[in-house]
Amino acid sequence: MKFFKTISLICIAGLAAGAASKDAATSPLVTNDVATLSSSVSGQTLHHMDKLSFRVIEDPNTSGSKPEEVGISAQLELEVHVALGYPYPTIVVNVANKTLTQVREELKMKLEAEYYKQATIDLKLKQQSARESHVLFFGQGARGNALTIPAGESCTIFEGVYRVGVGEFANIHKVKLYRKVKDSNKVEVTTFDMDEIRSKHPEKDEVLQDGDRVEIPERKAIW
């Protein structure tokens, strides 16, 4: 371990000698140059089989080299190399219930504790594994209140309504879908007629997404 630490310290010393001190002082804590996919899931936790790319900007071995391709193990662990081109040492982070940002910060902390004076972490999500989707059903016409869609499968609003079940007086002509607009606090509301989808316009059947909410009201009683 001392041998590899010495290699790391030599690399860092060489880097420091070739860089102006003011540049080091103004370097960001973590890189903001993340892929669109990374940005869109920045608040989501990482999962088994997610694929990422990793590098330390201050690692002199990264010049002209591609970032390291890494993945999340079945034990929800991420293992990265301290320096490109060296099989050891490595850093292991448990990613259970952690976001990309949290893992990036933890890697930075561990690397700076032993190997780098400053470590700017470039960690990007390259490929996201399939996730379960969760849809909430509510309203007096709904029998069930939650629907879990297995990873890799899809479910339309028509299918979802009848999976959770509807009551005797459910108004299936005015089923409302509430969906959060991406990158916004706004919620889009769309009304669907289940009978219309079934008998006339199946093309209007909407595929449900994770986080959707579906309201099934009751029809007004006529005495």
MINUDO-615622 format. One record per residue (C-alpha): residue in one letter; x, z, y. Coordinates in nm, 4 decimals, m for minus. Example, Ala and Ser with C-alpha at 12.3 -4.5 7.8 and 13.67 -1.06 7.14 Angstrom:
2
[site "A", [1.2300, 0.7800, m0.4500]]
[site "S", [1.3670, 0.7140, m0.1060]]
// end
This chain:
223
[site "M", [0.0000, 0.0000, 0.0000]]
[site "K", [0.2885, 0.0848, 0.2390]]
[site "F", [0.4321, m0.2643, 0.1794]]
[site "F", [0.1093, m0.4384, 0.2782]]
[site "K", [0.0595, m0.2090, 0.5743]]
[site "T", [0.4121, m0.2986, 0.6904]]
[site "I", [0.3223, m0.6704, 0.6654]]
[site "S", [0.0119, m0.6101, 0.8742]]
[site "L", [0.2025, m0.4139, 1.1373]]
[site "I", [0.4683, m0.6860, 1.1630]]
[site "C", [0.1975, m0.9515, 1.2130]]
[site "I", [0.0301, m0.7431, 1.4799]]
[site "A", [0.3580, m0.6757, 1.6586]]
[site "G", [0.4334, m1.0485, 1.6677]]
[site "L", [0.0903, m1.1206, 1.8054]]
[site "A", [0.1228, m0.8553, 2.0742]]
[site "A", [0.4578, m0.9943, 2.1843]]
[site "G", [0.3107, m1.3405, 2.2304]]
[site "A", [m0.0029, m1.2359, 2.4188]]
[site "A", [m0.0421, m1.0995, 2.7689]]
[site "S", [m0.1515, m0.7369, 2.7816]]
[site "K", [m0.4346, m0.8169, 3.0240]]
[site "D", [m0.5804, m1.0646, 2.7725]]
[site "A", [m0.5872, m0.7933, 2.5094]]
[site "A", [m0.7559, m0.5575, 2.7527]]
[site "T", [m1.0333, m0.8037, 2.8290]]
[site "S", [m1.1001, m0.9181, 2.4701]]
[site "P", [m1.4560, m0.8474, 2.3532]]
[site "L", [m1.5199, m0.5799, 2.0908]]
[site "V", [m1.6835, m0.8349, 1.8639]]
[site "T", [m1.7196, m1.2075, 1.8903]]
[site "N", [m2.0467, m1.3421, 2.0277]]
[site "D", [m1.9818, m1.6898, 1.8862]]
[site "V", [m2.2222, m1.6561, 1.5944]]
[site "A", [m2.4205, m1.9290, 1.4216]]
[site "T", [m2.7882, m1.9881, 1.4953]]
[site "L", [m2.8742, m1.8338, 1.1608]]
[site "S", [m2.6764, m1.5218, 1.2461]]
[site "S", [m2.8594, m1.4900, 1.5776]]
[site "S", [m3.2028, m1.5331, 1.4230]]
[site "V", [m3.1471, m1.2524, 1.1703]]
[site "S", [m2.9338, m1.0195, 1.3798]]
[site "G", [m3.1938, m0.7452, 1.3459]]
[site "Q", [m3.2497, m0.7960, 0.9728]]
[site "T", [m3.0594, m0.6128, 0.7024]]
[site "L", [m2.8167, m0.7979, 0.4773]]
[site "H", [m2.9058, m0.8601, 0.1133]]
[site "H", [m2.7463, m0.9356, m0.2217]]
[site "M", [m2.6180, m1.2962, m0.2438]]
[site "D", [m2.6062, m1.3509, 0.1330]]
[site "K", [m2.3060, m1.5728, 0.2165]]
[site "L", [m2.0869, m1.4976, 0.5187]]
[site "S", [m1.7664, m1.6122, 0.6827]]
[site "F", [m1.5107, m1.3594, 0.8072]]
[site "R", [m1.1911, m1.3507, 1.0060]]
[site "V", [m1.0057, m1.1256, 1.2466]]
[site "I", [m0.9258, m1.3132, 1.5662]]
[site "E", [m0.5989, m1.1189, 1.6075]]
[site "D", [m0.4777, m1.2139, 1.2574]]
[site "P", [m0.1943, m1.4656, 1.3224]]
[site "N", [m0.2604, m1.6247, 0.9825]]
[site "T", [m0.6004, m1.7560, 1.0980]]
[site "S", [m0.4475, m2.0200, 1.3238]]
[site "G", [m0.5615, m2.3569, 1.1917]]
[site "S", [m0.7202, m2.1938, 0.8873]]
[site "K", [m1.0823, m2.1716, 0.7870]]
[site "P", [m1.2472, m1.8273, 0.7899]]
[site "E", [m1.2720, m1.6425, 0.4618]]
[site "E", [m1.5941, m1.7114, 0.2689]]
[site "V", [m1.7416, m1.3870, 0.1356]]
[site "G", [m2.0664, m1.2714, m0.0240]]
[site "I", [m2.2723, m0.9569, m0.0722]]
[site "S", [m2.2348, m0.8178, m0.4245]]
[site "A", [m2.5113, m0.6823, m0.6477]]
[site "Q", [m2.3926, m0.3348, m0.5426]]
[site "L", [m2.4630, m0.4347, m0.1797]]
[site "E", [m2.0935, m0.4306, m0.0919]]
[site "L", [m1.8923, m0.6690, 0.1243]]
[site "E", [m1.5193, m0.7008, 0.0539]]
[site "V", [m1.2865, m0.8770, 0.2987]]
[site "H", [m0.9110, m0.9261, 0.3210]]
[site "V", [m0.7170, m0.7525, 0.5945]]
[site "A", [m0.5169, m1.0709, 0.6570]]
[site "L", [m0.5657, m1.4290, 0.5407]]
[site "G", [m0.3157, m1.5406, 0.2785]]
[site "Y", [m0.2643, m1.1920, 0.1349]]
[site "P", [m0.4666, m1.0830, m0.1724]]
[site "Y", [m0.4342, m0.7167, m0.0772]]
[site "P", [m0.5181, m0.4880, 0.0923]]
[site "T", [m0.8928, m0.5329, 0.1274]]
[site "I", [m1.1680, m0.3515, 0.3142]]
[site "V", [m1.5007, m0.2724, 0.1450]]
[site "V", [m1.8203, m0.1972, 0.3381]]
[site "N", [m2.1500, m0.0889, 0.1871]]
[site "V", [m2.4139, m0.3021, 0.3606]]
[site "A", [m2.7275, m0.1300, 0.2263]]
[site "N", [m2.9877, m0.1119, 0.5059]]
[site "K", [m2.7333, m0.2438, 0.7590]]
[site "T", [m2.7597, m0.5396, 0.9942]]
[site "L", [m2.4931, m0.8018, 1.0591]]
[site "T", [m2.4058, m0.6265, 1.3854]]
[site "Q", [m2.3673, m0.2875, 1.2177]]
[site "V", [m2.1434, m0.4297, 0.9447]]
[site "R", [m1.9306, m0.6089, 1.2044]]
[site "E", [m1.8816, m0.2823, 1.3946]]
[site "E", [m1.7947, m0.0907, 1.0768]]
[site "L", [m1.5352, m0.3512, 0.9775]]
[site "K", [m1.3812, m0.3278, 1.3225]]
[site "M", [m1.3593, 0.0513, 1.2985]]
[site "K", [m1.1959, 0.0465, 0.9549]]
[site "L", [m0.9455, m0.2248, 1.0432]]
[site "E", [m0.8420, m0.0543, 1.3652]]
[site "A", [m0.8008, 0.2783, 1.1843]]
[site "E", [m0.5148, 0.1463, 0.9686]]
[site "Y", [m0.4135, m0.2135, 1.0320]]
[site "Y", [m0.4822, m0.3428, 1.3832]]
[site "K", [m0.4428, m0.2076, 1.7328]]
[site "Q", [m0.7446, m0.4182, 1.8201]]
[site "A", [m0.9597, m0.6161, 1.5793]]
[site "T", [m1.2066, m0.8705, 1.7126]]
[site "I", [m1.4357, m0.9447, 1.4203]]
[site "D", [m1.5784, m1.2936, 1.3684]]
[site "L", [m1.8495, m1.2388, 1.1062]]
[site "K", [m2.1174, m1.5037, 1.0618]]
[site "L", [m2.4089, m1.5389, 0.8243]]
[site "K", [m2.3726, m1.8814, 0.6632]]
[site "Q", [m2.6444, m1.8711, 0.3998]]
[site "Q", [m2.9288, m1.6253, 0.3669]]
[site "S", [m3.0620, m1.5402, 0.0227]]
[site "A", [m3.4350, m1.5575, m0.0441]]
[site "R", [m3.6343, m1.2527, 0.0651]]
[site "E", [m3.9706, m1.1060, m0.0190]]
[site "S", [m4.2340, m1.1624, 0.2474]]
[site "H", [m4.4768, m0.8911, 0.3520]]
[site "V", [m4.8134, m0.9691, 0.5109]]
[site "L", [m5.0580, m0.7070, 0.6394]]
[site "F", [m5.4320, m0.7582, 0.5920]]
[site "F", [m5.6811, m0.5519, 0.7890]]
[site "G", [m6.0389, m0.5556, 0.9084]]
[site "Q", [m6.3646, m0.4310, 0.7581]]
[site "G", [m6.3972, m0.7414, 0.5452]]
[site "A", [m6.0644, m0.6941, 0.3637]]
[site "R", [m6.0451, m0.5032, 0.0359]]
[site "G", [m5.6675, m0.4857, 0.0215]]
[site "N", [m5.4267, m0.4127, 0.3062]]
[site "A", [m5.0920, m0.5556, 0.1974]]
[site "L", [m4.9593, m0.8625, 0.0234]]
[site "T", [m4.6051, m0.9011, m0.1069]]
[site "I", [m4.4901, m1.2581, m0.1653]]
[site "P", [m4.1959, m1.2744, m0.4105]]
[site "A", [m3.8684, m1.4262, m0.2949]]
[site "G", [m3.8637, m1.8023, m0.3319]]
[site "E", [m4.2424, m1.8329, m0.3468]]
[site "S", [m4.4952, m1.9343, m0.0825]]
[site "C", [m4.8541, m1.8348, m0.0189]]
[site "T", [m5.1106, m1.9847, 0.2169]]
[site "I", [m5.3655, m1.7901, 0.4177]]
[site "F", [m5.6440, m1.9143, 0.1879]]
[site "E", [m5.4598, m1.7920, m0.1196]]
[site "G", [m5.3653, m1.4656, 0.0512]]
[site "V", [m5.7203, m1.3820, 0.1549]]
[site "Y", [m5.8454, m1.4097, m0.2000]]
[site "R", [m5.5459, m1.2333, m0.3490]]
[site "V", [m5.6130, m0.9175, m0.1486]]
[site "G", [m5.9869, m0.9592, m0.1961]]
[site "V", [m6.2797, m0.9673, 0.0433]]
[site "G", [m6.5845, m0.7485, 0.0727]]
[site "E", [m6.9438, m0.8520, 0.0225]]
[site "F", [m7.0009, m0.8881, 0.3960]]
[site "A", [m6.6635, m1.0410, 0.4884]]
[site "N", [m6.6816, m1.3104, 0.7532]]
[site "I", [m6.4568, m1.5697, 0.5932]]
[site "H", [m6.5413, m1.8189, 0.8689]]
[site "K", [m6.3482, m1.6206, 1.1313]]
[site "V", [m6.0291, m1.5049, 0.9643]]
[site "K", [m5.7600, m1.4475, 1.2268]]
[site "L", [m5.3863, m1.4911, 1.1790]]
[site "Y", [m5.1584, m1.2942, 1.4139]]
[site "R", [m4.8033, m1.4271, 1.4254]]
[site "K", [m4.5203, m1.3143, 1.6511]]
[site "V", [m4.3692, m1.5992, 1.8517]]
[site "K", [m3.9981, m1.6379, 1.7771]]
[site "D", [m3.7641, m1.4934, 2.0413]]
[site "S", [m4.0599, m1.3543, 2.2322]]
[site "N", [m4.2864, m1.0511, 2.2519]]
[site "K", [m4.5914, m1.2755, 2.2476]]
[site "V", [m4.8306, m1.2952, 1.9525]]
[site "E", [m5.0051, m1.6193, 1.8617]]
[site "V", [m5.3614, m1.5823, 1.7283]]
[site "T", [m5.5231, m1.8574, 1.5196]]
[site "T", [m5.8696, m1.8524, 1.3638]]
[site "F", [m5.9331, m2.0053, 1.0216]]
[site "D", [m6.2508, m2.0874, 0.8314]]
[site "M", [m6.1905, m2.0349, 0.4592]]
[site "D", [m6.4906, m2.2480, 0.3585]]
[site "E", [m6.3673, m2.5336, 0.5772]]
[site "I", [m6.0208, m2.5170, 0.4203]]
[site "R", [m6.1649, m2.5071, 0.0694]]
[site "S", [m6.4168, m2.7889, 0.0997]]
[site "K", [m6.3195, m3.0167, 0.3888]]
[site "H", [m5.9752, m2.9646, 0.5397]]
[site "P", [m5.7186, m2.8225, 0.2951]]
[site "E", [m5.4474, m2.9518, 0.5274]]
[site "K", [m5.5398, m2.6742, 0.7721]]
[site "D", [m5.4284, m2.4106, 0.5220]]
[site "E", [m5.1349, m2.2284, 0.6831]]
[site "V", [m4.8344, m2.0986, 0.4879]]
[site "L", [m4.7925, m1.7266, 0.5521]]
[site "Q", [m4.4674, m1.5888, 0.6910]]
[site "D", [m4.3036, m1.2499, 0.6660]]
[site "G", [m4.4505, m1.0162, 0.9264]]
[site "D", [m4.7804, m1.2026, 0.9633]]
[site "R", [m5.0998, m0.9997, 1.0084]]
[site "V", [m5.4373, m1.1264, 0.8922]]
[site "E", [m5.7699, m0.9871, 1.0117]]
[site "I", [m6.0797, m1.0330, 0.7962]]
[site "P", [m6.3848, m0.9144, 0.9924]]
[site "E", [m6.7301, m0.8360, 0.8652]]
[site "R", [m7.0181, m1.0599, 0.9582]]
[site "K", [m7.2967, m0.9072, 1.1597]]
[site "A", [m7.5904, m0.7915, 0.9535]]
[site "I", [m7.9187, m0.9692, 1.0139]]
[site "W", [m8.2250, m0.7672, 0.9152]]
// end
